Amino acid sequence: MMARRSSLHSALLHGFMLLVALVCIFPVLWMSLIALKTVGERVTGFHALTISQPTLENFRRLFTLIPLWSNLFNSLFTTIVGTGTTLFFCSLAGFAFAKYRFPGRNGLFYFVIATMMISAEAGAIPLFIIMRRLNLINSLWSLIIPRIATAVGIFYLRQYILDVPDELIEAARIDGAGDFGIFRRIVLPNIKPALASWASITAIVRWNDFFWPLLFLNKNSKYTLMVSVSMLPVSDGLATPWPIILAGTTLVILPAVLYYLGMQIFQKSGSFAGAVKG
Amino acid sequence: MTGAWKKYRIPYLFISPFFVLFLVFQLIPVVWTLYISFTEWNGLGKPVWVGWDNYRLMAQDYMVSDALRNTVVYWISGVAIILLLALLIALSLNSPRLRFKRFFKTTTFLPYVCASVAMGLIFGMLFDENAGLINEILAALGGPRVPWLTKSAFAKIPVVILFTWRIIPWFTIILLSGLLNISREYYEAATVDGAGTWRQFFSITLPLLRHIMFFCMLTITVDTWKMFNEPYILAGPGSSNTSLFQLMYQYAFQTFKLGYASALSVILIVILLSISVAQFVIRRRQGEV
């Protein structure tokens, strides 16, 4: 009796998880399939699931519809520079909050946390005006500068810097290291795992960013890949060329998926608990 | 005074970028939004003070009430669907009986890395009335063809499905890390006392996950109130699935009614602020802060 109940339980569990896995993978697989079809081939309903002549023609067509190389460069630039700068400035502030005593430290830290309550989106209209005055409309820096030091990032990295032993820092100071030297040679190497997981998450969020590039960029050649791809359905004029659109989405999604599979980002889920419980 | 400044110069310098950026790109814009909301302005020229006019107009604008209603639907259904499924998936992933754990973790977390905009285009095709796979499956099962994105009554459904599909993994991860932090000893003791699986779930797991679930609920709330990408890409007829934030964007950057759009922003700010204050009050009552 017990054995039968537990094998039923196990079957239900695995059945449920298989279904979940299928729902999670299917749209992505299906997209990659259709991206390989010729435009003339039927893509309706179940026809979508078979390909007679796989082709890379759709990807080639993309180059004629959008300035693909500049868009790709813009996406990579904002992702890489954005992630790098935010890691640097967030850990620098996290270091100050974790390892220095100074007047108003706790109050200022609570203030940082409190700022998470209002999202920047709420001020989108004046933000656009400010960017225009700063001459940053159509500049990739408009996507990077406002998020150079974020409250979540400071909060997350501070948690890990707290665990860096004070003795290490003191020893370095006695050896004559300056504040920035300590940060670079003691703190950063000691929080590598936290930096890596925060970098991964930030990079994916920046790569997938849509609202801000849509708002601040308004020239084809200045768009990020995400904005260009979102406009594919209207840029051809004719009936919806699904294989070409899905070739575009494949180009956007594939790098993130490959990065995710390669880095195994969320496998160590324990590391998120600390960041989240606060 | 200068001595103190010298002594504490370094930490203040290290934290200053955040405060400067917060001032310029967050605080000033929010206060400025408040001012613009009392004016009529097209972005050029000088704003004209109109008092409460924008707010009065909002009360009669059916697009605003539509967007408000849609956003509330996204919020409530989002919280319910995401919490339920994320908890179920996290519990399954945490079950000692589950095999191929690595495979299941990798696949169930996959949607989170996929851009909502790109997935929106794909879902748009899946939910297409004539060509979409969803209707094909429904037809094969003898069901009707549903005009998912062309009839107002259905237009919110694909948006909710896309939003939850993509974001559930994130909350699964958070809940899973919560589950991993619950000591095995509790369950062992409960098993010795003869408590079954359900009993253990309700008297150990749920109470210990309470705070994390509450945190998740708030995060989902904020995420749904500023939802933009999903209804933007999967736009239904008229304002049938427009979100409040999306309507703000349309008024501001497509019709250039900056004053009116700012009034919408203020509504959004007030809602987000009250949620945060409510969170703080509840936490304080629970004795956490």
Interface residues (C-beta under 8 A of the other chain):
Chain A: S6 H9 S10 L13 H14 F16 M17 V20 A21 V23 C24 I25 P27 V28 W30 M31 I34 V43 T44 G45 F46 A48 F89 L92 A93 F95 A96 F97 Y100 F102 P103 R105 L108 V112 T115 M117 I118 S119 A120 E121 A122 G123 A124 I125 P126 L127 F128 I129 I130 I145 P146 R147 I148 A149 T150 A151 I154 D179 F183 I204 W207 N208 F210 F211 L215 M226 V229 S230 L232 P233 W242 I245 L246 G248 T249 V252 I253 A256 V257 Y259 Y260 L261 Q264 I265 F266 Q267 S269 G270 S271 F272 A273 V276 K277
Chain B: A4 Y8 I10 P11 Y12 F14 I15 P17 F18 F19 L21 F22 V24 F25 Q26 I28 P29 V30 W32 T33 I36 G43 L88 I89 S92 L93 S95 R97 L98 R99 R102 F103 F104 K105 T106 T107 T108 F109 L110 P111 Y112 V113 C114 A115 S116 V117 A118 M119 G120 L121 I122 F123 M125 L126 N130 A131 G132 L133 N135 E136 W165 P169 I173 I174 L176 S177 G178 L180 N181 H211 I212 F215 V222 K226 F228 N229 I233 F245 M248 Y249 A252 F253 L258 A261 S262 S265 L268 I269 L272 L273 S276
